[in-house]
Amino acid sequence: MHKTEVIPPAMPGYLQPGEIIADRYRLERELGRGAMGTVWSAAHTTLGQRVAIKLIAPEHVESPEARLRFGNEAKAAARLKSRHVVQVIDDGQTVEGTPYIVMEYLEGETVEQKIERVGNLPLAEAVRITTHVCRALSRAHAQNIIHRDLKPANIFICKSEDDEHGWIAKVLDFGVAKLIGDGDASATKTGTLVGTPLFMSPEQVRGASRVDQRADIYSLGMVFYNMVTGKFAFDSPSYSDVLIKICLEPLPDLREVAPWISEPLRQWFGKACARDPAERFQSADQAMEALHAAVGQPIDRGSIPDQLMGPSGTVVGYGSPDGPIS
Protein backbone atom coordinates (compact mmCIF):
# COMPACT_ATOMS: atom_id res chain seq x y z
CA MET A 1 0.00 0.00 0.00
CA HIS A 2 3.03 2.24 -0.28
CA LYS A 3 2.80 2.56 -4.04
CA THR A 4 1.19 5.54 -5.72
CA GLU A 5 -1.99 4.39 -7.42
CA VAL A 6 -1.63 3.91 -11.16
CA ILE A 7 -4.70 4.88 -13.14
CA PRO A 8 -5.31 3.37 -16.59
CA PRO A 9 -4.75 5.68 -19.58
CA ALA A 10 -7.51 8.11 -20.44
CA MET A 11 -10.05 7.15 -23.04
CA PRO A 12 -8.77 7.95 -26.55
CA GLY A 13 -9.82 11.35 -27.75
CA TYR A 14 -10.13 13.00 -24.32
CA LEU A 15 -6.85 14.92 -24.44
CA GLN A 16 -4.28 14.69 -27.18
CA PRO A 17 -0.90 16.34 -27.82
CA GLY A 18 -1.33 19.53 -29.82
CA GLU A 19 -4.65 20.54 -28.29
CA ILE A 20 -4.88 24.18 -27.20
CA ILE A 21 -6.07 25.01 -23.68
CA ALA A 22 -7.48 28.50 -22.99
CA ASP A 23 -6.38 29.71 -26.44
CA ARG A 24 -2.74 29.91 -25.34
CA TYR A 25 -1.36 26.62 -23.95
CA ARG A 26 -0.50 23.84 -26.43
CA LEU A 27 -0.40 20.40 -24.84
CA GLU A 28 2.82 18.47 -25.46
CA ARG A 29 2.79 15.22 -23.47
CA GLU A 30 1.24 13.70 -20.38
CA LEU A 31 3.56 13.90 -17.37
CA GLY A 32 1.56 12.05 -14.76
CA ARG A 33 -1.80 10.74 -13.71
CA GLY A 34 -3.59 10.44 -10.41
CA ALA A 35 -7.01 9.57 -9.12
CA MET A 36 -8.33 13.10 -9.69
CA GLY A 37 -6.78 14.06 -13.02
CA THR A 38 -3.79 14.39 -15.31
CA VAL A 39 -0.77 16.67 -15.56
CA TRP A 40 0.57 17.68 -18.98
CA SER A 41 3.55 19.63 -20.18
CA ALA A 42 2.50 22.48 -22.43
CA ALA A 43 3.96 25.52 -24.17
CA HIS A 44 2.55 29.02 -24.29
CA THR A 45 1.64 29.57 -27.92
CA THR A 46 3.17 33.05 -28.18
CA LEU A 47 5.80 33.23 -25.44
CA GLY A 48 7.10 29.70 -25.87
CA GLN A 49 7.22 29.29 -22.08
CA ARG A 50 6.96 25.68 -20.95
CA VAL A 51 4.41 25.07 -18.20
CA ALA A 52 2.62 22.18 -16.52
CA ILE A 53 -1.17 21.99 -16.73
CA LYS A 54 -3.28 19.94 -14.35
CA LEU A 55 -6.82 19.02 -15.48
CA ILE A 56 -9.58 17.23 -13.60
CA ALA A 57 -10.35 13.76 -14.90
CA PRO A 58 -13.57 13.56 -16.97
CA GLU A 59 -15.33 11.40 -14.38
CA HIS A 60 -14.86 14.13 -11.73
CA VAL A 61 -15.82 17.18 -13.79
CA GLU A 62 -19.39 17.18 -12.47
CA SER A 63 -18.40 16.55 -8.85
CA PRO A 64 -18.84 19.66 -6.65
CA GLU A 65 -16.41 18.19 -4.11
CA ALA A 66 -13.72 17.58 -6.72
CA ARG A 67 -14.15 21.06 -8.20
CA LEU A 68 -13.94 22.64 -4.74
CA ARG A 69 -10.76 20.75 -3.92
CA PHE A 70 -9.30 21.72 -7.28
CA GLY A 71 -10.12 25.37 -6.64
CA ASN A 72 -8.65 25.17 -3.14
CA GLU A 73 -5.44 23.73 -4.57
CA ALA A 74 -5.02 26.65 -6.95
CA LYS A 75 -5.91 29.20 -4.28
CA ALA A 76 -3.58 27.72 -1.66
CA ALA A 77 -0.55 27.42 -3.94
CA ALA A 78 -1.12 30.89 -5.40
CA ARG A 79 -0.92 32.42 -1.90
CA LEU A 80 2.54 31.02 -1.29
CA LYS A 81 5.34 32.97 -2.91
CA SER A 82 8.13 30.58 -2.01
CA ARG A 83 10.70 28.88 -4.18
CA HIS A 84 9.95 25.74 -2.18
CA VAL A 85 6.30 25.58 -3.30
CA VAL A 86 5.29 24.87 -6.89
CA GLN A 87 4.12 28.18 -8.34
CA VAL A 88 0.65 28.62 -9.87
CA ILE A 89 0.60 30.80 -12.99
CA ASP A 90 -3.03 30.65 -14.11
CA ASP A 91 -6.28 28.77 -13.69
CA GLY A 92 -9.68 28.54 -15.32
CA GLN A 93 -11.77 26.03 -17.22
CA THR A 94 -11.81 24.80 -20.79
CA VAL A 95 -14.69 25.52 -23.17
CA GLU A 96 -16.00 22.06 -22.25
CA GLY A 97 -16.08 23.10 -18.58
CA THR A 98 -13.03 21.16 -17.35
CA PRO A 99 -11.15 23.05 -14.60
CA TYR A 100 -7.39 23.43 -15.07
CA ILE A 101 -4.43 24.84 -13.17
CA VAL A 102 -1.31 26.15 -14.93
CA MET A 103 1.88 25.71 -12.90
CA GLU A 104 5.60 26.18 -13.34
CA TYR A 105 7.24 23.32 -15.22
CA LEU A 106 9.64 21.29 -13.07
CA GLU A 107 12.44 18.95 -14.16
CA GLY A 108 13.48 16.20 -11.80
CA GLU A 109 11.69 13.56 -9.74
CA THR A 110 9.65 13.19 -6.59
CA VAL A 111 11.22 11.98 -3.36
CA GLU A 112 9.07 8.85 -3.69
CA GLN A 113 10.50 8.14 -7.15
CA LYS A 114 14.07 8.66 -5.95
CA ILE A 115 13.63 6.35 -2.95
CA GLU A 116 12.17 3.67 -5.23
CA ARG A 117 15.12 4.16 -7.59
CA VAL A 118 18.06 4.29 -5.15
CA GLY A 119 16.75 3.24 -1.73
CA ASN A 120 17.39 5.37 1.34
CA LEU A 121 18.87 8.82 0.73
CA PRO A 122 22.16 10.14 2.13
CA LEU A 123 21.59 11.92 5.44
CA ALA A 124 22.82 15.29 4.12
CA GLU A 125 20.33 15.13 1.26
CA ALA A 126 17.48 14.12 3.57
CA VAL A 127 18.30 17.02 5.90
CA ARG A 128 18.39 19.48 3.00
CA ILE A 129 15.05 18.27 1.63
CA THR A 130 13.51 18.45 5.11
CA THR A 131 14.82 22.00 5.51
CA HIS A 132 13.28 23.09 2.22
CA VAL A 133 9.96 21.53 3.15
CA CYS A 134 10.09 23.29 6.53
CA ARG A 135 10.51 26.60 4.72
CA ALA A 136 7.51 25.81 2.53
CA LEU A 137 5.41 24.79 5.53
CA SER A 138 6.43 27.89 7.45
CA ARG A 139 5.07 30.07 4.65
CA ALA A 140 1.93 27.95 4.34
CA HIS A 141 1.15 27.94 8.06
CA ALA A 142 1.72 31.69 8.30
CA GLN A 143 -0.95 32.00 5.59
CA ASN A 144 -3.25 29.70 7.60
CA ILE A 145 -2.88 26.83 5.12
CA ILE A 146 -2.49 23.25 6.36
CA HIS A 147 -1.26 20.89 3.63
CA ARG A 148 -2.70 17.68 5.20
CA ASP A 149 -1.14 15.30 2.65
CA LEU A 150 2.60 15.73 2.96
CA LYS A 151 4.36 12.62 1.63
CA PRO A 152 7.33 11.71 -0.59
CA ALA A 153 5.12 11.75 -3.71
CA ASN A 154 4.25 15.40 -2.98
CA ILE A 155 7.84 16.60 -2.59
CA PHE A 156 9.68 17.25 -5.84
CA ILE A 157 13.46 17.38 -6.21
CA CYS A 158 13.82 19.75 -9.13
CA LYS A 159 16.82 20.90 -11.09
CA SER A 160 17.86 24.47 -10.35
CA GLU A 161 20.79 26.02 -12.19
CA ASP A 162 20.71 28.98 -9.78
CA ASP A 163 21.38 26.78 -6.74
CA GLU A 164 24.91 25.79 -5.78
CA HIS A 165 23.77 22.21 -5.22
CA GLY A 166 21.99 22.11 -8.57
CA TRP A 167 18.62 21.24 -7.04
CA ILE A 168 15.99 22.36 -4.59
CA ALA A 169 12.92 20.65 -3.09
CA LYS A 170 9.41 21.92 -3.70
CA VAL A 171 6.11 20.97 -2.08
CA LEU A 172 3.36 19.93 -4.52
CA ASP A 173 -0.37 19.24 -4.48
CA PHE A 174 -2.45 21.32 -2.10
CA GLY A 175 -5.56 19.48 -3.27
CA VAL A 176 -6.71 18.53 0.24
CA ALA A 177 -5.23 21.54 2.02
CA LYS A 178 -7.24 23.20 4.75
CA LEU A 179 -7.57 26.93 4.15
CA ILE A 180 -8.43 28.95 7.24
CA GLY A 181 -10.42 32.03 6.27
CA ASP A 182 -12.23 32.70 3.01
CA GLY A 183 -15.22 31.20 4.79
CA ASP A 184 -12.98 28.22 5.66
CA ALA A 185 -14.06 26.55 2.42
CA SER A 186 -13.52 22.82 2.70
CA ALA A 187 -14.56 19.84 0.66
CA THR A 188 -14.08 17.54 3.63
CA LYS A 189 -16.72 16.66 6.20
CA THR A 190 -15.77 16.25 9.84
CA GLY A 191 -14.80 12.63 10.53
CA THR A 192 -13.54 12.03 6.99
CA LEU A 193 -9.99 10.71 6.63
CA VAL A 194 -7.82 13.16 4.70
CA GLY A 195 -4.27 12.28 3.78
CA THR A 196 -2.19 9.22 2.93
CA PRO A 197 -2.25 6.59 5.73
CA LEU A 198 1.49 5.87 5.81
CA PHE A 199 2.24 9.53 6.60
CA MET A 200 -0.98 10.55 8.35
CA SER A 201 -1.02 11.98 11.89
CA PRO A 202 -3.02 10.22 14.64
CA GLU A 203 -5.49 13.10 14.80
CA GLN A 204 -6.14 12.79 11.06
CA VAL A 205 -6.69 9.05 11.47
CA ARG A 206 -9.27 9.79 14.15
CA GLY A 207 -11.00 12.27 11.86
CA ALA A 208 -10.57 15.07 14.38
CA SER A 209 -12.29 18.35 13.56
CA ARG A 210 -9.29 20.38 14.76
CA VAL A 211 -6.31 19.44 12.61
CA ASP A 212 -3.64 22.13 12.68
CA GLN A 213 -0.08 22.79 11.52
CA ARG A 214 1.27 20.12 13.86
CA ALA A 215 -0.28 17.42 11.65
CA ASP A 216 2.04 18.59 8.86
CA ILE A 217 5.00 18.40 11.27
CA TYR A 218 4.10 14.77 12.06
CA SER A 219 3.87 13.91 8.36
CA LEU A 220 7.23 15.58 7.73
CA GLY A 221 8.81 13.43 10.44
CA MET A 222 7.39 10.33 8.74
CA VAL A 223 8.83 11.52 5.42
CA PHE A 224 12.24 11.96 7.08
CA TYR A 225 12.06 8.39 8.42
CA ASN A 226 11.22 7.13 4.91
CA MET A 227 14.09 9.09 3.36
CA VAL A 228 16.83 7.91 5.72
CA THR A 229 15.69 4.27 6.04
CA GLY A 230 13.91 3.55 2.75
CA LYS A 231 11.14 2.03 4.89
CA PHE A 232 7.89 3.16 6.51
CA ALA A 233 7.54 3.73 10.23
CA PHE A 234 4.14 2.01 10.27
CA ASP A 235 3.51 -0.48 7.48
CA SER A 236 1.16 -3.34 6.74
CA PRO A 237 -0.61 -4.81 3.71
CA SER A 238 -3.84 -3.90 5.49
CA TYR A 239 -5.10 -0.31 5.36
CA SER A 240 -6.89 -0.70 8.69
CA ASP A 241 -3.82 -2.21 10.37
CA VAL A 242 -1.76 0.84 9.45
CA LEU A 243 -4.37 3.15 10.97
CA ILE A 244 -4.44 1.08 14.18
CA LYS A 245 -0.64 1.10 14.43
CA ILE A 246 -0.51 4.89 14.03
CA CYS A 247 -2.94 5.37 16.90
CA LEU A 248 -1.82 2.61 19.28
CA GLU A 249 1.72 1.38 18.65
CA PRO A 250 4.83 3.23 19.88
CA LEU A 251 7.06 4.87 17.31
CA PRO A 252 9.76 2.58 15.99
CA ASP A 253 13.30 3.34 17.14
CA LEU A 254 14.94 5.13 14.22
CA ARG A 255 18.41 3.91 15.24
CA GLU A 256 17.33 0.27 15.22
CA VAL A 257 16.47 0.58 11.52
CA ALA A 258 19.25 3.06 10.68
CA PRO A 259 22.06 2.55 13.24
CA TRP A 260 24.18 5.25 11.59
CA ILE A 261 21.67 7.88 12.77
CA SER A 262 22.81 9.90 15.78
CA GLU A 263 21.00 9.97 19.11
CA PRO A 264 20.01 13.66 18.63
CA LEU A 265 18.38 12.75 15.29
CA ARG A 266 16.54 9.86 16.90
CA GLN A 267 15.20 12.31 19.47
CA TRP A 268 14.26 14.78 16.74
CA PHE A 269 12.18 12.14 14.97
CA GLY A 270 10.51 11.17 18.24
CA LYS A 271 9.48 14.75 18.93
CA ALA A 272 8.35 15.47 15.36
CA CYS A 273 6.11 12.39 15.42
CA ALA A 274 4.91 12.44 19.03
CA ARG A 275 1.38 11.03 19.22
CA ASP A 276 0.21 14.01 21.29
CA PRO A 277 0.38 17.18 19.14
CA ALA A 278 1.28 19.21 22.25
CA GLU A 279 4.53 17.22 22.53
CA ARG A 280 5.61 17.85 18.92
CA PHE A 281 7.48 20.78 17.49
CA GLN A 282 4.89 23.53 17.39
CA SER A 283 6.05 25.14 14.15
CA ALA A 284 8.01 24.29 11.04
CA ASP A 285 10.67 26.83 12.02
CA GLN A 286 11.09 25.11 15.37
CA ALA A 287 11.43 21.72 13.67
CA MET A 288 13.99 23.10 11.22
CA GLU A 289 16.10 24.71 13.95
CA ALA A 290 16.06 21.51 16.02
CA LEU A 291 17.01 19.38 12.99
CA HIS A 292 20.04 21.51 12.22
CA ALA A 293 21.05 21.50 15.89
CA ALA A 294 20.79 17.69 15.87
CA VAL A 295 23.19 17.37 12.94
CA GLY A 296 25.46 20.19 14.14
CA GLN A 297 24.91 22.18 10.99
CA PRO A 298 24.12 25.90 10.72
CA ILE A 299 20.93 26.73 8.85
CA ASP A 300 21.57 27.66 5.22
CA ARG A 301 20.53 31.30 4.93
CA GLY A 302 20.46 31.06 1.14
CA SER A 303 19.64 34.32 -0.62
CA ILE A 304 17.25 35.65 2.04
CA PRO A 305 18.07 39.32 2.83
CA ASP A 306 19.54 39.98 6.28
CA GLN A 307 16.63 42.21 7.27
CA LEU A 308 14.23 39.28 6.85
CA MET A 309 16.27 36.88 8.96
CA GLY A 310 15.68 36.14 12.61
CA PRO A 311 18.49 35.30 15.05
CA SER A 312 18.08 31.57 14.42
CA GLY A 313 18.25 31.94 10.65
CA THR A 314 14.54 31.54 10.05
CA VAL A 315 12.43 33.97 8.09
CA VAL A 316 10.93 36.80 10.11
CA GLY A 317 7.17 36.96 9.63
CA TYR A 318 6.81 33.46 8.27
CA GLY A 319 6.81 31.40 11.44
CA SER A 320 3.60 29.74 12.55
CA PRO A 321 1.11 31.76 14.58
CA ASP A 322 1.32 31.29 18.36
CA GLY A 323 -0.59 28.17 19.32
CA PRO A 324 -2.35 25.77 16.98
CA ILE A 325 -4.34 26.91 14.00
CA SER A 326 -7.94 25.87 14.42
CORDAWO-V63664 format. One record per pair of residues at least 24 apart in sequence whose C-alpha atoms are under 10 Angstrom apart, sorted by the first residue. I is the first residue (numbers start at 1). J is the second residue. Records with the same first field share a line. If there is no record, write none. Layout:
I: J ; J
This chain:
1: 196 ; 197 ; 198 ; 235 ; 236 ; 237 ; 238 ; 239 ; 242
2: 112 ; 196 ; 197 ; 198 ; 231 ; 232 ; 235 ; 236 ; 237
3: 112 ; 116 ; 153
4: 33 ; 34 ; 35 ; 112 ; 113 ; 153 ; 196
5: 33 ; 34 ; 35
6: 32 ; 33 ; 34 ; 35
7: 32 ; 33 ; 34 ; 35 ; 36 ; 37 ; 38
8: 33 ; 34 ; 35
9: 33 ; 38
10: 37 ; 38 ; 57 ; 58
11: 58
14: 57 ; 58
15: 40 ; 55
16: 40
17: 41 ; 42
18: 42 ; 43
20: 44 ; 45 ; 94
21: 45 ; 53 ; 92 ; 93 ; 94 ; 95 ; 100
22: 91 ; 92 ; 93 ; 94 ; 95 ; 100
23: 94 ; 95
24: 48
25: 49 ; 50 ; 51 ; 52 ; 53 ; 102
26: 50 ; 51 ; 53
27: 51 ; 52 ; 53
28: 52
30: 54
33: 57
35: 60
36: 60 ; 61 ; 66 ; 67 ; 69 ; 70 ; 175
37: 61 ; 70 ; 100
38: 100
39: 100 ; 101 ; 102 ; 103
40: 102 ; 105
41: 102 ; 103 ; 104 ; 105 ; 106
42: 102 ; 105
43: 105
49: 104 ; 105
50: 103 ; 104 ; 105 ; 106
51: 88 ; 89 ; 102 ; 103 ; 104 ; 105 ; 106
52: 88 ; 89 ; 101 ; 102 ; 103 ; 104 ; 105 ; 106
53: 88 ; 89 ; 90 ; 91 ; 100 ; 101 ; 102 ; 103 ; 104 ; 105
54: 91 ; 99 ; 100 ; 101 ; 102 ; 103
55: 91 ; 92 ; 93 ; 94 ; 98 ; 99 ; 100 ; 101 ; 102
56: 93 ; 98 ; 99 ; 100 ; 101
57: 98 ; 99
58: 98
60: 98
61: 96 ; 97 ; 98 ; 99
62: 97 ; 98
64: 187
65: 186 ; 187 ; 188
66: 99 ; 175 ; 176 ; 187
67: 98 ; 99 ; 100 ; 187
68: 175 ; 176 ; 185 ; 186 ; 187 ; 188
69: 174 ; 175 ; 176 ; 177 ; 178 ; 185 ; 186 ; 187 ; 188
70: 99 ; 100 ; 101 ; 173 ; 174 ; 175 ; 176 ; 187
71: 99 ; 100 ; 101 ; 174 ; 175 ; 185
72: 174 ; 175 ; 176 ; 177 ; 178 ; 179 ; 185 ; 186 ; 187
73: 101 ; 147 ; 172 ; 173 ; 174 ; 175 ; 176 ; 177 ; 178 ; 179
74: 100 ; 101 ; 102 ; 103 ; 173 ; 174 ; 175
75: 174 ; 175 ; 177 ; 179
76: 140 ; 143 ; 144 ; 145 ; 146 ; 147 ; 173 ; 174 ; 175 ; 176 ; 177 ; 178 ; 179
77: 103 ; 140 ; 145 ; 171 ; 172 ; 173 ; 174 ; 175 ; 177
78: 103
79: 139 ; 140 ; 143 ; 145
80: 136 ; 137 ; 139 ; 140 ; 141 ; 142 ; 143 ; 145
81: 136 ; 139 ; 140
82: 135 ; 136 ; 137 ; 138 ; 139 ; 140 ; 170 ; 171
83: 132 ; 135 ; 136 ; 168 ; 169 ; 170 ; 171
84: 129 ; 131 ; 132 ; 133 ; 134 ; 135 ; 136 ; 137 ; 139 ; 155 ; 156 ; 157 ; 158 ; 168 ; 169 ; 170 ; 171 ; 172
85: 132 ; 133 ; 135 ; 136 ; 137 ; 139 ; 140 ; 155 ; 156 ; 169 ; 170 ; 171 ; 172 ; 173 ; 174
86: 136 ; 155 ; 156 ; 169 ; 170 ; 171 ; 172 ; 173 ; 174
87: 170 ; 171 ; 172
105: 158
106: 156 ; 157 ; 158 ; 159 ; 160 ; 170
107: 156 ; 157 ; 158 ; 159 ; 160 ; 167
108: 156 ; 157 ; 158 ; 159 ; 160 ; 167 ; 168 ; 169
109: 153 ; 155 ; 156 ; 157 ; 158 ; 159 ; 169
110: 151 ; 152 ; 153 ; 154 ; 155 ; 156 ; 157 ; 158 ; 169 ; 170 ; 171 ; 172
111: 151 ; 152 ; 153 ; 154 ; 155 ; 156 ; 157 ; 169 ; 223 ; 226 ; 227
112: 151 ; 152 ; 153 ; 154 ; 155 ; 156 ; 157 ; 223 ; 226 ; 227 ; 230
113: 152 ; 153 ; 155 ; 156 ; 157
114: 152 ; 153 ; 156 ; 157 ; 227
115: 152 ; 226 ; 227 ; 228 ; 229 ; 230 ; 231
116: 230
118: 230
119: 226 ; 227 ; 228 ; 229 ; 230 ; 231
120: 225 ; 226 ; 227 ; 228 ; 229 ; 230 ; 231 ; 258
121: 224 ; 226 ; 227 ; 228 ; 229 ; 230
122: 227 ; 228 ; 229
123: 224 ; 227 ; 228 ; 229 ; 260 ; 261 ; 295
124: 228 ; 295 ; 297
125: 227 ; 228
126: 223 ; 224 ; 225 ; 226 ; 227 ; 228
127: 224 ; 227 ; 228 ; 288 ; 291 ; 292 ; 295 ; 297
128: 168 ; 169 ; 292 ; 299 ; 300
129: 155 ; 156 ; 157 ; 167 ; 168 ; 169 ; 170 ; 223 ; 224 ; 227
130: 155 ; 169 ; 220 ; 221 ; 223 ; 224 ; 227 ; 284 ; 287 ; 288 ; 291
131: 169 ; 284 ; 285 ; 287 ; 288 ; 289 ; 291 ; 292 ; 299 ; 300
132: 168 ; 169 ; 170 ; 171 ; 288 ; 300
133: 168 ; 169 ; 170 ; 171 ; 220 ; 284 ; 288
134: 171 ; 216 ; 217 ; 220 ; 283 ; 284 ; 285 ; 286 ; 287 ; 288 ; 289
135: 170 ; 171 ; 284 ; 285 ; 288 ; 314 ; 315 ; 318 ; 319
136: 169 ; 170 ; 171 ; 284 ; 318
137: 171 ; 213 ; 216 ; 217 ; 220 ; 283 ; 284 ; 285 ; 318 ; 319 ; 320
138: 213 ; 283 ; 284 ; 285 ; 286 ; 288 ; 314 ; 315 ; 317 ; 318 ; 319 ; 320 ; 321
139: 284 ; 285 ; 315 ; 317 ; 318 ; 319 ; 320
140: 177 ; 179 ; 213 ; 284 ; 318 ; 319 ; 320
141: 179 ; 180 ; 212 ; 213 ; 214 ; 216 ; 283 ; 284 ; 318 ; 319 ; 320 ; 321 ; 324 ; 325
142: 213 ; 283 ; 317 ; 318 ; 319 ; 320 ; 321 ; 325
143: 179 ; 180 ; 181 ; 318 ; 319 ; 320 ; 321
144: 178 ; 179 ; 180 ; 181 ; 212 ; 213 ; 320 ; 321 ; 325 ; 326
145: 174 ; 177 ; 178 ; 179 ; 180 ; 181 ; 212 ; 213 ; 325
146: 174 ; 176 ; 177 ; 178 ; 179 ; 180 ; 211 ; 212 ; 213 ; 214 ; 215 ; 216 ; 325
147: 171 ; 172 ; 173 ; 174 ; 175 ; 176 ; 177 ; 178 ; 179 ; 195 ; 212 ; 213 ; 215 ; 216 ; 219
148: 174 ; 175 ; 176 ; 177 ; 178 ; 194 ; 195 ; 196 ; 199 ; 200 ; 201 ; 204 ; 211 ; 212 ; 213 ; 214 ; 215 ; 216 ; 217 ; 219
149: 173 ; 174 ; 175 ; 176 ; 177 ; 194 ; 195 ; 196 ; 197 ; 199 ; 200 ; 201 ; 215 ; 216 ; 219 ; 220
150: 174 ; 177 ; 195 ; 196 ; 199 ; 200 ; 215 ; 216 ; 217 ; 218 ; 219 ; 220 ; 221 ; 222 ; 223
151: 195 ; 196 ; 197 ; 198 ; 199 ; 200 ; 216 ; 219 ; 220 ; 221 ; 222 ; 223 ; 224 ; 226
152: 199 ; 219 ; 220 ; 222 ; 223 ; 224 ; 226 ; 227
153: 223
155: 223
163: 302 ; 303
164: 302
178: 211 ; 212 ; 213
180: 212 ; 325 ; 326
195: 219
197: 234 ; 235 ; 239 ; 240 ; 242 ; 243 ; 246
198: 222 ; 223 ; 226 ; 232 ; 233 ; 234 ; 235 ; 236 ; 239 ; 242 ; 243 ; 246
199: 223 ; 226 ; 232 ; 233 ; 234 ; 242 ; 246
200: 242 ; 243 ; 246
201: 243 ; 246 ; 247 ; 273 ; 274 ; 275 ; 276 ; 277
202: 243 ; 244 ; 245 ; 246 ; 247 ; 248 ; 273 ; 274 ; 275 ; 276 ; 277
203: 246 ; 247 ; 275 ; 276 ; 277
204: 243 ; 247
205: 242 ; 243 ; 244 ; 246 ; 247
206: 243 ; 244 ; 247
209: 326
210: 324 ; 325 ; 326
211: 277 ; 324 ; 325 ; 326
212: 277 ; 282 ; 323 ; 324 ; 325 ; 326
213: 277 ; 281 ; 282 ; 283 ; 284 ; 320 ; 321 ; 323 ; 324 ; 325 ; 326
214: 272 ; 273 ; 274 ; 276 ; 277 ; 278 ; 279 ; 280 ; 281 ; 282 ; 283 ; 284 ; 320 ; 323 ; 324 ; 325
215: 272 ; 273 ; 277 ; 280 ; 282
216: 272 ; 273 ; 283 ; 284
217: 271 ; 272 ; 273 ; 274 ; 277 ; 280 ; 281 ; 282 ; 283 ; 284 ; 286 ; 287
218: 269 ; 270 ; 271 ; 272 ; 273 ; 274 ; 275 ; 277 ; 280 ; 281
219: 272 ; 273
220: 269 ; 272 ; 273 ; 284 ; 287
221: 268 ; 269 ; 270 ; 271 ; 272 ; 273 ; 274 ; 287
222: 269 ; 272 ; 273
224: 269 ; 272
225: 252 ; 254 ; 257 ; 258 ; 266 ; 269
228: 254 ; 257 ; 258 ; 260 ; 261
229: 254 ; 255 ; 257 ; 258 ; 259 ; 261
230: 257 ; 258
231: 257
233: 257
246: 275
247: 275
248: 275
249: 275
250: 274 ; 275
251: 275
261: 295
262: 294 ; 295
263: 294 ; 295
264: 290 ; 291 ; 293 ; 294 ; 295 ; 296
265: 290 ; 291 ; 292 ; 293 ; 294 ; 295
266: 294
267: 291 ; 294
268: 292 ; 293 ; 294
277: 324
278: 323 ; 324
282: 320 ; 321 ; 322 ; 323 ; 324
283: 319 ; 320 ; 321 ; 322 ; 323 ; 324
284: 314 ; 318 ; 319 ; 320
285: 312 ; 313 ; 314 ; 315 ; 318 ; 319 ; 320
286: 312 ; 314 ; 319 ; 320
288: 312 ; 313 ; 314
289: 313 ; 314
